[in-house]
Amino acid sequence: MSASQQAVTGLTTHRARITGPVAYRSGSGRKQNIPIGPCLIESMGGRSIDVIWGSRGQSSVALTLDAIKAARDDGHLVLLD
């Protein structure tokens, strides 16, 4: 996506890697961890950030900005770009 497209849509995407436990609540309310491995981080500039993973990007969860910062600060989420 070009810089001008990002400016219009407000969407920012980063490649990242999960290296340790990053917890979320599943649709059933159970606490689960995002699997260790590659993921995408997408933000629309709000307080919620989407984490997308899976071989075809088939899994995703919205986490708070605070949860993303905590995972990054703990070394469990590494931004690659």
mmCIF file of the N, C-alpha and C atoms, coordinates in Angstrom:
data_MODEL
# 
_entry.id   MODEL 
# 
loop_
_atom_site.group_PDB 
_atom_site.id 
_atom_site.type_symbol 
_atom_site.label_atom_id 
_atom_site.label_alt_id 
_atom_site.label_comp_id 
_atom_site.label_asym_id 
_atom_site.label_entity_id 
_atom_site.label_seq_id 
_atom_site.pdbx_PDB_ins_code 
_atom_site.Cartn_x 
_atom_site.Cartn_y 
_atom_site.Cartn_z 
_atom_site.occupancy 
_atom_site.B_iso_or_equiv 
_atom_site.pdbx_formal_charge 
_atom_site.auth_seq_id 
_atom_site.auth_comp_id 
_atom_site.auth_asym_id 
_atom_site.auth_atom_id 
_atom_site.pdbx_PDB_model_num 
ATOM 1   N N  . MET A 1 1  ? 0.848   -1.164  0.000  1.00 0.00 ? 1  MET A N  1 
ATOM 2   C CA . MET A 1 1  ? 0.000   0.000   0.000  1.00 0.00 ? 1  MET A CA 1 
ATOM 3   C C  . MET A 1 1  ? 0.899   1.234   0.000  1.00 0.00 ? 1  MET A C  1 
ATOM 4   N N  . SER A 1 2  ? 0.593   2.184   -0.849 1.00 0.00 ? 2  SER A N  1 
ATOM 5   C CA . SER A 1 2  ? 1.404   3.395   -0.946 1.00 0.00 ? 2  SER A CA 1 
ATOM 6   C C  . SER A 1 2  ? 1.117   4.324   0.224  1.00 0.00 ? 2  SER A C  1 
ATOM 7   N N  . ALA A 1 3  ? 2.000   5.296   0.438  1.00 0.00 ? 3  ALA A N  1 
ATOM 8   C CA . ALA A 1 3  ? 1.823   6.255   1.521  1.00 0.00 ? 3  ALA A CA 1 
ATOM 9   C C  . ALA A 1 3  ? 0.532   7.048   1.340  1.00 0.00 ? 3  ALA A C  1 
ATOM 10  N N  . SER A 1 4  ? 0.188   7.373   0.072  1.00 0.00 ? 4  SER A N  1 
ATOM 11  C CA . SER A 1 4  ? -1.043  8.134   -0.153 1.00 0.00 ? 4  SER A CA 1 
ATOM 12  C C  . SER A 1 4  ? -2.280  7.286   0.167  1.00 0.00 ? 4  SER A C  1 
ATOM 13  N N  . GLN A 1 5  ? -2.238  5.986   -0.129 1.00 0.00 ? 5  GLN A N  1 
ATOM 14  C CA . GLN A 1 5  ? -3.359  5.110   0.213  1.00 0.00 ? 5  GLN A CA 1 
ATOM 15  C C  . GLN A 1 5  ? -3.498  4.989   1.730  1.00 0.00 ? 5  GLN A C  1 
ATOM 16  N N  . GLN A 1 6  ? -2.355  4.896   2.439  1.00 0.00 ? 6  GLN A N  1 
ATOM 17  C CA . GLN A 1 6  ? -2.397  4.825   3.896  1.00 0.00 ? 6  GLN A CA 1 
ATOM 18  C C  . GLN A 1 6  ? -2.997  6.100   4.475  1.00 0.00 ? 6  GLN A C  1 
ATOM 19  N N  . ALA A 1 7  ? -2.661  7.241   3.893  1.00 0.00 ? 7  ALA A N  1 
ATOM 20  C CA . ALA A 1 7  ? -3.184  8.508   4.390  1.00 0.00 ? 7  ALA A CA 1 
ATOM 21  C C  . ALA A 1 7  ? -4.697  8.569   4.232  1.00 0.00 ? 7  ALA A C  1 
ATOM 22  N N  . VAL A 1 8  ? -5.211  8.031   3.130  1.00 0.00 ? 8  VAL A N  1 
ATOM 23  C CA . VAL A 1 8  ? -6.654  8.064   2.885  1.00 0.00 ? 8  VAL A CA 1 
ATOM 24  C C  . VAL A 1 8  ? -7.380  7.074   3.789  1.00 0.00 ? 8  VAL A C  1 
ATOM 25  N N  . THR A 1 9  ? -6.871  5.848   3.892  1.00 0.00 ? 9  THR A N  1 
ATOM 26  C CA . THR A 1 9  ? -7.558  4.814   4.654  1.00 0.00 ? 9  THR A CA 1 
ATOM 27  C C  . THR A 1 9  ? -7.216  4.857   6.137  1.00 0.00 ? 9  THR A C  1 
ATOM 28  N N  . GLY A 1 10 ? -6.055  5.403   6.488  1.00 0.00 ? 10 GLY A N  1 
ATOM 29  C CA . GLY A 1 10 ? -5.615  5.423   7.874  1.00 0.00 ? 10 GLY A CA 1 
ATOM 30  C C  . GLY A 1 10 ? -5.110  4.074   8.353  1.00 0.00 ? 10 GLY A C  1 
ATOM 31  N N  . LEU A 1 11 ? -4.949  3.112   7.450  1.00 0.00 ? 11 LEU A N  1 
ATOM 32  C CA . LEU A 1 11 ? -4.522  1.758   7.784  1.00 0.00 ? 11 LEU A CA 1 
ATOM 33  C C  . LEU A 1 11 ? -3.000  1.672   7.766  1.00 0.00 ? 11 LEU A C  1 
ATOM 34  N N  . THR A 1 12 ? -2.442  1.114   8.839  1.00 0.00 ? 12 THR A N  1 
ATOM 35  C CA . THR A 1 12 ? -1.009  0.858   8.914  1.00 0.00 ? 12 THR A CA 1 
ATOM 36  C C  . THR A 1 12 ? -0.826  -0.633  9.183  1.00 0.00 ? 12 THR A C  1 
ATOM 37  N N  . THR A 1 13 ? 0.027   -1.281  8.390  1.00 0.00 ? 13 THR A N  1 
ATOM 38  C CA . THR A 1 13 ? 0.293   -2.707  8.538  1.00 0.00 ? 13 THR A CA 1 
ATOM 39  C C  . THR A 1 13 ? 1.775   -2.926  8.780  1.00 0.00 ? 13 THR A C  1 
ATOM 40  N N  . HIS A 1 14 ? 2.099   -3.780  9.755  1.00 0.00 ? 14 HIS A N  1 
ATOM 41  C CA . HIS A 1 14 ? 3.488   -4.133  10.046 1.00 0.00 ? 14 HIS A CA 1 
ATOM 42  C C  . HIS A 1 14 ? 3.622   -5.646  10.064 1.00 0.00 ? 14 HIS A C  1 
ATOM 43  N N  . ARG A 1 15 ? 4.754   -6.118  9.564  1.00 0.00 ? 15 ARG A N  1 
ATOM 44  C CA . ARG A 1 15 ? 5.090   -7.530  9.724  1.00 0.00 ? 15 ARG A CA 1 
ATOM 45  C C  . ARG A 1 15 ? 5.674   -7.692  11.124 1.00 0.00 ? 15 ARG A C  1 
ATOM 46  N N  . ALA A 1 16 ? 5.344   -8.787  11.783 1.00 0.00 ? 16 ALA A N  1 
ATOM 47  C CA . ALA A 1 16 ? 5.808   -8.989  13.152 1.00 0.00 ? 16 ALA A CA 1 
ATOM 48  C C  . ALA A 1 16 ? 5.966   -10.482 13.434 1.00 0.00 ? 16 ALA A C  1 
ATOM 49  N N  . ARG A 1 17 ? 6.476   -10.778 14.617 1.00 0.00 ? 17 ARG A N  1 
ATOM 50  C CA . ARG A 1 17 ? 6.636   -12.169 15.044 1.00 0.00 ? 17 ARG A CA 1 
ATOM 51  C C  . ARG A 1 17 ? 6.243   -12.268 16.513 1.00 0.00 ? 17 ARG A C  1 
ATOM 52  N N  . ILE A 1 18 ? 5.437   -13.255 16.812 1.00 0.00 ? 18 ILE A N  1 
ATOM 53  C CA . ILE A 1 18 ? 5.099   -13.581 18.196 1.00 0.00 ? 18 ILE A CA 1 
ATOM 54  C C  . ILE A 1 18 ? 6.192   -14.514 18.712 1.00 0.00 ? 18 ILE A C  1 
ATOM 55  N N  . THR A 1 19 ? 6.848   -14.144 19.827 1.00 0.00 ? 19 THR A N  1 
ATOM 56  C CA . THR A 1 19 ? 7.963   -14.931 20.355 1.00 0.00 ? 19 THR A CA 1 
ATOM 57  C C  . THR A 1 19 ? 7.690   -15.487 21.746 1.00 0.00 ? 19 THR A C  1 
ATOM 58  N N  . GLY A 1 20 ? 6.544   -15.145 22.308 1.00 0.00 ? 20 GLY A N  1 
ATOM 59  C CA . GLY A 1 20 ? 6.167   -15.614 23.640 1.00 0.00 ? 20 GLY A CA 1 
ATOM 60  C C  . GLY A 1 20 ? 4.664   -15.458 23.810 1.00 0.00 ? 20 GLY A C  1 
ATOM 61  N N  . PRO A 1 21 ? 4.157   -15.762 24.986 1.00 0.00 ? 21 PRO A N  1 
ATOM 62  C CA . PRO A 1 21 ? 2.705   -15.735 25.184 1.00 0.00 ? 21 PRO A CA 1 
ATOM 63  C C  . PRO A 1 21 ? 2.097   -14.336 25.025 1.00 0.00 ? 21 PRO A C  1 
ATOM 64  N N  . VAL A 1 22 ? 1.131   -14.237 24.115 1.00 0.00 ? 22 VAL A N  1 
ATOM 65  C CA . VAL A 1 22 ? 0.316   -13.033 23.940 1.00 0.00 ? 22 VAL A CA 1 
ATOM 66  C C  . VAL A 1 22 ? -1.128  -13.517 24.037 1.00 0.00 ? 22 VAL A C  1 
ATOM 67  N N  . ALA A 1 23 ? -1.767  -13.214 25.159 1.00 0.00 ? 23 ALA A N  1 
ATOM 68  C CA . ALA A 1 23 ? -3.088  -13.766 25.464 1.00 0.00 ? 23 ALA A CA 1 
ATOM 69  C C  . ALA A 1 23 ? -4.211  -12.935 24.848 1.00 0.00 ? 23 ALA A C  1 
ATOM 70  N N  . TYR A 1 24 ? -5.317  -13.620 24.562 1.00 0.00 ? 24 TYR A N  1 
ATOM 71  C CA . TYR A 1 24 ? -6.550  -12.979 24.106 1.00 0.00 ? 24 TYR A CA 1 
ATOM 72  C C  . TYR A 1 24 ? -7.720  -13.852 24.536 1.00 0.00 ? 24 TYR A C  1 
ATOM 73  N N  . ARG A 1 25 ? -8.917  -13.302 24.485 1.00 0.00 ? 25 ARG A N  1 
ATOM 74  C CA . ARG A 1 25 ? -10.133 -14.063 24.787 1.00 0.00 ? 25 ARG A CA 1 
ATOM 75  C C  . ARG A 1 25 ? -10.766 -14.519 23.484 1.00 0.00 ? 25 ARG A C  1 
ATOM 76  N N  . SER A 1 26 ? -11.007 -15.818 23.367 1.00 0.00 ? 26 SER A N  1 
ATOM 77  C CA . SER A 1 26 ? -11.643 -16.362 22.168 1.00 0.00 ? 26 SER A CA 1 
ATOM 78  C C  . SER A 1 26 ? -13.123 -15.998 22.173 1.00 0.00 ? 26 SER A C  1 
ATOM 79  N N  . GLY A 1 27 ? -13.797 -16.294 21.088 1.00 0.00 ? 27 GLY A N  1 
ATOM 80  C CA . GLY A 1 27 ? -15.229 -16.022 20.984 1.00 0.00 ? 27 GLY A CA 1 
ATOM 81  C C  . GLY A 1 27 ? -16.043 -16.695 22.068 1.00 0.00 ? 27 GLY A C  1 
ATOM 82  N N  . SER A 1 28 ? -15.547 -17.828 22.580 1.00 0.00 ? 28 SER A N  1 
ATOM 83  C CA . SER A 1 28 ? -16.250 -18.544 23.649 1.00 0.00 ? 28 SER A CA 1 
ATOM 84  C C  . SER A 1 28 ? -15.899 -18.003 25.030 1.00 0.00 ? 28 SER A C  1 
ATOM 85  N N  . GLY A 1 29 ? -14.984 -17.015 25.075 1.00 0.00 ? 29 GLY A N  1 
ATOM 86  C CA . GLY A 1 29 ? -14.594 -16.424 26.352 1.00 0.00 ? 29 GLY A CA 1 
ATOM 87  C C  . GLY A 1 29 ? -13.382 -17.065 26.995 1.00 0.00 ? 29 GLY A C  1 
ATOM 88  N N  . ARG A 1 30 ? -12.871 -18.142 26.382 1.00 0.00 ? 30 ARG A N  1 
ATOM 89  C CA . ARG A 1 30 ? -11.676 -18.814 26.919 1.00 0.00 ? 30 ARG A CA 1 
ATOM 90  C C  . ARG A 1 30 ? -10.429 -17.999 26.643 1.00 0.00 ? 30 ARG A C  1 
ATOM 91  N N  . LYS A 1 31 ? -9.502  -17.983 27.603 1.00 0.00 ? 31 LYS A N  1 
ATOM 92  C CA . LYS A 1 31 ? -8.221  -17.314 27.409 1.00 0.00 ? 31 LYS A CA 1 
ATOM 93  C C  . LYS A 1 31 ? -7.313  -18.224 26.588 1.00 0.00 ? 31 LYS A C  1 
ATOM 94  N N  . GLN A 1 32 ? -6.770  -17.683 25.496 1.00 0.00 ? 32 GLN A N  1 
ATOM 95  C CA . GLN A 1 32 ? -5.870  -18.436 24.631 1.00 0.00 ? 32 GLN A CA 1 
ATOM 96  C C  . GLN A 1 32 ? -4.673  -17.555 24.305 1.00 0.00 ? 32 GLN A C  1 
ATOM 97  N N  . ASN A 1 33 ? -3.624  -18.161 23.749 1.00 0.00 ? 33 ASN A N  1 
ATOM 98  C CA . ASN A 1 33 ? -2.450  -17.421 23.305 1.00 0.00 ? 33 ASN A CA 1 
ATOM 99  C C  . ASN A 1 33 ? -2.367  -17.438 21.788 1.00 0.00 ? 33 ASN A C  1 
ATOM 100 N N  . ILE A 1 34 ? -1.923  -16.337 21.224 1.00 0.00 ? 34 ILE A N  1 
ATOM 101 C CA . ILE A 1 34 ? -1.632  -16.292 19.793 1.00 0.00 ? 34 ILE A CA 1 
ATOM 102 C C  . ILE A 1 34 ? -0.443  -17.219 19.566 1.00 0.00 ? 34 ILE A C  1 
ATOM 103 N N  . PRO A 1 35 ? -0.475  -18.086 18.548 1.00 0.00 ? 35 PRO A N  1 
ATOM 104 C CA . PRO A 1 35 ? 0.632   -19.021 18.318 1.00 0.00 ? 35 PRO A CA 1 
ATOM 105 C C  . PRO A 1 35 ? 1.949   -18.289 18.020 1.00 0.00 ? 35 PRO A C  1 
ATOM 106 N N  . ILE A 1 36 ? 3.035   -18.874 18.493 1.00 0.00 ? 36 ILE A N  1 
ATOM 107 C CA . ILE A 1 36 ? 4.359   -18.329 18.199 1.00 0.00 ? 36 ILE A CA 1 
ATOM 108 C C  . ILE A 1 36 ? 4.600   -18.453 16.703 1.00 0.00 ? 36 ILE A C  1 
ATOM 109 N N  . GLY A 1 37 ? 5.119   -17.384 16.107 1.00 0.00 ? 37 GLY A N  1 
ATOM 110 C CA . GLY A 1 37 ? 5.403   -17.371 14.681 1.00 0.00 ? 37 GLY A CA 1 
ATOM 111 C C  . GLY A 1 37 ? 5.067   -16.030 14.062 1.00 0.00 ? 37 GLY A C  1 
ATOM 112 N N  . PRO A 1 38 ? 5.070   -15.967 12.731 1.00 0.00 ? 38 PRO A N  1 
ATOM 113 C CA . PRO A 1 38 ? 4.839   -14.707 12.030 1.00 0.00 ? 38 PRO A CA 1 
ATOM 114 C C  . PRO A 1 38 ? 3.386   -14.236 12.145 1.00 0.00 ? 38 PRO A C  1 
ATOM 115 N N  . CYS A 1 39 ? 3.218   -12.925 12.070 1.00 0.00 ? 39 CYS A N  1 
ATOM 116 C CA . CYS A 1 39 ? 1.885   -12.339 12.093 1.00 0.00 ? 39 CYS A CA 1 
ATOM 117 C C  . CYS A 1 39 ? 1.933   -10.964 11.431 1.00 0.00 ? 39 CYS A C  1 
ATOM 118 N N  . LEU A 1 40 ? 0.780   -10.401 11.231 1.00 0.00 ? 40 LEU A N  1 
ATOM 119 C CA . LEU A 1 40 ? 0.651   -9.016  10.765 1.00 0.00 ? 40 LEU A CA 1 
ATOM 120 C C  . LEU A 1 40 ? -0.030  -8.221  11.861 1.00 0.00 ? 40 LEU A C  1 
ATOM 121 N N  . ILE A 1 41 ? 0.366   -6.966  12.001 1.00 0.00 ? 41 ILE A N  1 
ATOM 122 C CA . ILE A 1 41 ? -0.241  -6.041  12.949 1.00 0.00 ? 41 ILE A CA 1 
ATOM 123 C C  . ILE A 1 41 ? -0.872  -4.931  12.122 1.00 0.00 ? 41 ILE A C  1 
ATOM 124 N N  . GLU A 1 42 ? -2.177  -4.734  12.253 1.00 0.00 ? 42 GLU A N  1 
ATOM 125 C CA . GLU A 1 42 ? -2.884  -3.698  11.490 1.00 0.00 ? 42 GLU A CA 1 
ATOM 126 C C  . GLU A 1 42 ? -3.569  -2.733  12.445 1.00 0.00 ? 42 GLU A C  1 
ATOM 127 N N  . SER A 1 43 ? -3.365  -1.453  12.169 1.00 0.00 ? 43 SER A N  1 
ATOM 128 C CA . SER A 1 43 ? -3.958  -0.413  12.994 1.00 0.00 ? 43 SER A CA 1 
ATOM 129 C C  . SER A 1 43 ? -4.679  0.597   12.123 1.00 0.00 ? 43 SER A C  1 
ATOM 130 N N  . MET A 1 44 ? -5.846  1.016   12.596 1.00 0.00 ? 44 MET A N  1 
ATOM 131 C CA . MET A 1 44 ? -6.599  2.073   11.912 1.00 0.00 ? 44 MET A CA 1 
ATOM 132 C C  . MET A 1 44 ? -6.462  3.385   12.673 1.00 0.00 ? 44 MET A C  1 
ATOM 133 N N  . GLY A 1 45 ? -5.511  3.436   13.603 1.00 0.00 ? 45 GLY A N  1 
ATOM 134 C CA . GLY A 1 45 ? -5.273  4.655   14.356 1.00 0.00 ? 45 GLY A CA 1 
ATOM 135 C C  . GLY A 1 45 ? -6.102  4.787   15.614 1.00 0.00 ? 45 GLY A C  1 
ATOM 136 N N  . GLY A 1 46 ? -6.864  3.757   15.964 1.00 0.00 ? 46 GLY A N  1 
ATOM 137 C CA . GLY A 1 46 ? -7.691  3.800   17.168 1.00 0.00 ? 46 GLY A CA 1 
ATOM 138 C C  . GLY A 1 46 ? -7.019  3.121   18.335 1.00 0.00 ? 46 GLY A C  1 
ATOM 139 N N  . ARG A 1 47 ? -7.804  2.752   19.338 1.00 0.00 ? 47 ARG A N  1 
ATOM 140 C CA . ARG A 1 47 ? -7.282  2.095   20.541 1.00 0.00 ? 47 ARG A CA 1 
ATOM 141 C C  . ARG A 1 47 ? -7.218  0.578   20.394 1.00 0.00 ? 47 ARG A C  1 
ATOM 142 N N  . SER A 1 48 ? -7.693  0.056   19.261 1.00 0.00 ? 48 SER A N  1 
ATOM 143 C CA . SER A 1 48 ? -7.708  -1.381  19.010 1.00 0.00 ? 48 SER A CA 1 
ATOM 144 C C  . SER A 1 48 ? -6.800  -1.694  17.820 1.00 0.00 ? 48 SER A C  1 
ATOM 145 N N  . ILE A 1 49 ? -6.043  -2.779  17.938 1.00 0.00 ? 49 ILE A N  1 
ATOM 146 C CA . ILE A 1 49 ? -5.105  -3.187  16.887 1.00 0.00 ? 49 ILE A CA 1 
ATOM 147 C C  . ILE A 1 49 ? -5.375  -4.647  16.551 1.00 0.00 ? 49 ILE A C  1 
ATOM 148 N N  . ASP A 1 50 ? -5.444  -4.960  15.263 1.00 0.00 ? 50 ASP A N  1 
ATOM 149 C CA . ASP A 1 50 ? -5.685  -6.329  14.817 1.00 0.00 ? 50 ASP A CA 1 
ATOM 150 C C  . ASP A 1 50 ? -4.370  -7.079  14.679 1.00 0.00 ? 50 ASP A C  1 
ATOM 151 N N  . VAL A 1 51 ? -4.328  -8.293  15.207 1.00 0.00 ? 51 VAL A N  1 
ATOM 152 C CA . VAL A 1 51 ? -3.207  -9.209  15.019 1.00 0.00 ? 51 VAL A CA 1 
ATOM 153 C C  . VAL A 1 51 ? -3.739  -10.340 14.154 1.00 0.00 ? 51 VAL A C  1 
ATOM 154 N N  . ILE A 1 52 ? -3.063  -10.604 13.031 1.00 0.00 ? 52 ILE A N  1 
ATOM 155 C CA . ILE A 1 52 ? -3.510  -11.594 12.047 1.00 0.00 ? 52 ILE A CA 1 
ATOM 156 C C  . ILE A 1 52 ? -2.422  -12.652 11.910 1.00 0.00 ? 52 ILE A C  1 
ATOM 157 N N  . TRP A 1 53 ? -2.818  -13.928 11.991 1.00 0.00 ? 53 TRP A N  1 
ATOM 158 C CA . TRP A 1 53 ? -1.839  -15.003 11.871 1.00 0.00 ? 53 TRP A CA 1 
ATOM 159 C C  . TRP A 1 53 ? -2.456  -16.188 11.143 1.00 0.00 ? 53 TRP A C  1 
ATOM 160 N N  . GLY A 1 54 ? -1.616  -17.183 10.902 1.00 0.00 ? 54 GLY A N  1 
ATOM 161 C CA . GLY A 1 54 ? -2.045  -18.391 10.181 1.00 0.00 ? 54 GLY A CA 1 
ATOM 162 C C  . GLY A 1 54 ? -1.416  -18.413 8.804  1.00 0.00 ? 54 GLY A C  1 
ATOM 163 N N  . SER A 1 55 ? -1.301  -19.577 8.237  1.00 0.00 ? 55 SER A N  1 
ATOM 164 C CA . SER A 1 55 ? -0.626  -19.725 6.937  1.00 0.00 ? 55 SER A CA 1 
ATOM 165 C C  . SER A 1 55 ? -1.314  -18.931 5.834  1.00 0.00 ? 55 SER A C  1 
ATOM 166 N N  . ARG A 1 56 ? -2.621  -18.696 5.980  1.00 0.00 ? 56 ARG A N  1 
ATOM 167 C CA . ARG A 1 56 ? -3.363  -17.908 4.984  1.00 0.00 ? 56 ARG A CA 1 
ATOM 168 C C  . ARG A 1 56 ? -3.985  -16.665 5.610  1.00 0.00 ? 56 ARG A C  1 
ATOM 169 N N  . GLY A 1 57 ? -3.526  -16.308 6.817  1.00 0.00 ? 57 GLY A N  1 
ATOM 170 C CA . GLY A 1 57 ? -4.095  -15.156 7.500  1.00 0.00 ? 57 GLY A CA 1 
ATOM 171 C C  . GLY A 1 57 ? -5.517  -15.397 7.955  1.00 0.00 ? 57 GLY A C  1 
ATOM 172 N N  . GLN A 1 58 ? -5.828  -16.659 8.260  1.00 0.00 ? 58 GLN A N  1 
ATOM 173 C CA . GLN A 1 58 ? -7.205  -17.030 8.568  1.00 0.00 ? 58 GLN A CA 1 
ATOM 174 C C  . GLN A 1 58 ? -7.616  -16.743 10.016 1.00 0.00 ? 58 GLN A C  1 
ATOM 175 N N  . SER A 1 59 ? -6.684  -16.379 10.868 1.00 0.00 ? 59 SER A N  1 
ATOM 176 C CA . SER A 1 59 ? -7.015  -16.122 12.269 1.00 0.00 ? 59 SER A CA 1 
ATOM 177 C C  . SER A 1 59 ? -6.659  -14.690 12.631 1.00 0.00 ? 59 SER A C  1 
ATOM 178 N N  . SER A 1 60 ? -7.487  -14.080 13.450 1.00 0.00 ? 60 SER A N  1 
ATOM 179 C CA . SER A 1 60 ? -7.199  -12.709 13.878 1.00 0.00 ? 60 SER A CA 1 
ATOM 180 C C  . SER A 1 60 ? -7.898  -12.406 15.187 1.00 0.00 ? 60 SER A C  1 
ATOM 181 N N  . VAL A 1 61 ? -7.390  -11.385 15.847 1.00 0.00 ? 61 VAL A N  1 
ATOM 182 C CA . VAL A 1 61 ? -7.990  -10.910 17.086 1.00 0.00 ? 61 VAL A CA 1 
ATOM 183 C C  . VAL A 1 61 ? -7.681  -9.423  17.210 1.00 0.00 ? 61 VAL A C  1 
ATOM 184 N N  . ALA A 1 62 ? -8.595  -8.686  17.799 1.00 0.00 ? 62 ALA A N  1 
ATOM 185 C CA . ALA A 1 62 ? -8.367  -7.272  18.089 1.00 0.00 ? 62 ALA A CA 1 
ATOM 186 C C  . ALA A 1 62 ? -7.888  -7.156  19.533 1.00 0.00 ? 62 ALA A C  1 
ATOM 187 N N  . LEU A 1 63 ? -6.735  -6.520  19.727 1.00 0.00 ? 63 LEU A N  1 
ATOM 188 C CA . LEU A 1 63 ? -6.193  -6.291  21.061 1.00 0.00 ? 63 LEU A CA 1 
ATOM 189 C C  . LEU A 1 63 ? -6.117  -4.794  21.318 1.00 0.00 ? 63 LEU A C  1 
ATOM 190 N N  . THR A 1 64 ? -6.096  -4.428  22.575 1.00 0.00 ? 64 THR A N  1 
ATOM 191 C CA . THR A 1 64 ? -5.948  -3.010  22.912 1.00 0.00 ? 64 THR A CA 1 
ATOM 192 C C  . THR A 1 64 ? -4.519  -2.560  22.639 1.00 0.00 ? 64 THR A C  1 
ATOM 193 N N  . LEU A 1 65 ? -4.354  -1.280  22.449 1.00 0.00 ? 65 LEU A N  1 
ATOM 194 C CA . LEU A 1 65 ? -3.030  -0.710  22.264 1.00 0.00 ? 65 LEU A CA 1 
ATOM 195 C C  . LEU A 1 65 ? -2.153  -1.026  23.474 1.00 0.00 ? 65 LEU A C  1 
ATOM 196 N N  . ASP A 1 66 ? -2.721  -0.982  24.668 1.00 0.00 ? 66 ASP A N  1 
ATOM 197 C CA . ASP A 1 66 ? -1.957  -1.303  25.878 1.00 0.00 ? 66 ASP A CA 1 
ATOM 198 C C  . ASP A 1 66 ? -1.468  -2.744  25.878 1.00 0.00 ? 66 ASP A C  1 
ATOM 199 N N  . ALA A 1 67 ? -2.301  -3.688  25.410 1.00 0.00 ? 67 ALA A N  1 
ATOM 200 C CA . ALA A 1 67 ? -1.897  -5.097  25.343 1.00 0.00 ? 67 ALA A CA 1 
ATOM 201 C C  . ALA A 1 67 ? -0.764  -5.294  24.337 1.00 0.00 ? 67 ALA A C  1 
ATOM 202 N N  . ILE A 1 68 ? -0.832  -4.585  23.214 1.00 0.00 ? 68 ILE A N  1 
ATOM 203 C CA . ILE A 1 68 ? 0.230   -4.673  22.198 1.00 0.00 ? 68 ILE A CA 1 
ATOM 204 C C  . ILE A 1 68 ? 1.530   -4.116  22.755 1.00 0.00 ? 68 ILE A C  1 
ATOM 205 N N  . LYS A 1 69 ? 1.462   -2.959  23.414 1.00 0.00 ? 69 LYS A N  1 
ATOM 206 C CA . LYS A 1 69 ? 2.666   -2.356  23.999 1.00 0.00 ? 69 LYS A CA 1 
ATOM 207 C C  . LYS A 1 69 ? 3.271   -3.259  25.065 1.00 0.00 ? 69 LYS A C  1 
ATOM 208 N N  . ALA A 1 70 ? 2.430   -3.876  25.898 1.00 0.00 ? 70 ALA A N  1 
ATOM 209 C CA . ALA A 1 70 ? 2.935   -4.782  26.936 1.00 0.00 ? 70 ALA A CA 1 
ATOM 210 C C  . ALA A 1 70 ? 3.628   -5.989  26.320 1.00 0.00 ? 70 ALA A C  1 
ATOM 211 N N  . ALA A 1 71 ? 3.028   -6.577  25.268 1.00 0.00 ? 71 ALA A N  1 
ATOM 212 C CA . ALA A 1 71 ? 3.649   -7.726  24.593 1.00 0.00 ? 71 ALA A CA 1 
ATOM 213 C C  . ALA A 1 71 ? 4.991   -7.333  23.981 1.00 0.00 ? 71 ALA A C  1 
ATOM 214 N N  . ARG A 1 72 ? 5.037   -6.147  23.381 1.00 0.00 ? 72 ARG A N  1 
ATOM 215 C CA . ARG A 1 72 ? 6.298   -5.657  22.799 1.00 0.00 ? 72 ARG A CA 1 
ATOM 216 C C  . ARG A 1 72 ? 7.335   -5.421  23.893 1.00 0.00 ? 72 ARG A C  1 
ATOM 217 N N  . ASP A 1 73 ? 6.936   -4.761  24.977 1.00 0.00 ? 73 ASP A N  1 
ATOM 218 C CA . ASP A 1 73 ? 7.870   -4.460  26.067 1.00 0.00 ? 73 ASP A CA 1 
ATOM 219 C C  . ASP A 1 73 ? 8.389   -5.726  26.744 1.00 0.00 ? 73 ASP A C  1 
ATOM 220 N N  . ASP A 1 74 ? 7.549   -6.776  26.806 1.00 0.00 ? 74 ASP A N  1 
ATOM 221 C CA . ASP A 1 74 ? 7.958   -8.059  27.390 1.00 0.00 ? 74 ASP A CA 1 
ATOM 222 C C  . ASP A 1 74 ? 8.813   -8.886  26.435 1.00 0.00 ? 74 ASP A C  1 
ATOM 223 N N  . GLY A 1 75 ? 8.940   -8.435  25.187 1.00 0.00 ? 75 GLY A N  1 
ATOM 224 C CA . GLY A 1 75 ? 9.710   -9.179  24.187 1.00 0.00 ? 75 GLY A CA 1 
ATOM 225 C C  . GLY A 1 75 ? 8.927   -10.298 23.533 1.00 0.00 ? 75 GLY A C  1 
ATOM 226 N N  . HIS A 1 76 ? 7.607   -10.329 23.733 1.00 0.00 ? 76 HIS A N  1 
ATOM 227 C CA . HIS A 1 76 ? 6.770   -11.391 23.163 1.00 0.00 ? 76 HIS A CA 1 
ATOM 228 C C  . HIS A 1 76 ? 6.218   -11.043 21.796 1.00 0.00 ? 76 HIS A C  1 
ATOM 229 N N  . LEU A 1 77 ? 6.364   -9.783  21.395 1.00 0.00 ? 77 LEU A N  1 
ATOM 230 C CA . LEU A 1 77 ? 5.949   -9.322  20.071 1.00 0.00 ? 77 LEU A CA 1 
ATOM 231 C C  . LEU A 1 77 ? 7.084   -8.474  19.520 1.00 0.00 ? 77 LEU A C  1 
ATOM 232 N N  . VAL A 1 78 ? 7.612   -8.897  18.377 1.00 0.00 ? 78 VAL A N  1 
ATOM 233 C CA . VAL A 1 78 ? 8.724   -8.196  17.747 1.00 0.00 ? 78 VAL A CA 1 
ATOM 234 C C  . VAL A 1 78 ? 8.268   -7.669  16.393 1.00 0.00 ? 78 VAL A C  1 
ATOM 235 N N  . LEU A 1 79 ? 8.309   -6.345  16.225 1.00 0.00 ? 79 LEU A N  1 
ATOM 236 C CA . LEU A 1 79 ? 7.987   -5.748  14.915 1.00 0.00 ? 79 LEU A CA 1 
ATOM 237 C C  . LEU A 1 79 ? 9.193   -5.925  13.999 1.00 0.00 ? 79 LEU A C  1 
ATOM 238 N N  . LEU A 1 80 ? 8.948   -6.390  12.784 1.00 0.00 ? 80 LEU A N  1 
ATOM 239 C CA . LEU A 1 80 ? 10.030  -6.669  11.838 1.00 0.00 ? 80 LEU A CA 1 
ATOM 240 C C  . LEU A 1 80 ? 10.266  -5.542  10.850 1.00 0.00 ? 80 LEU A C  1 
ATOM 241 N N  . ASP A 1 81 ? 9.337   -4.596  10.755 1.00 0.00 ? 81 ASP A N  1 
ATOM 242 C CA . ASP A 1 81 ? 9.546   -3.458  9.850  1.00 0.00 ? 81 ASP A CA 1 
ATOM 243 C C  . ASP A 1 81 ? 9.034   -2.177  10.470 1.00 0.00 ? 81 ASP A C  1 
# 
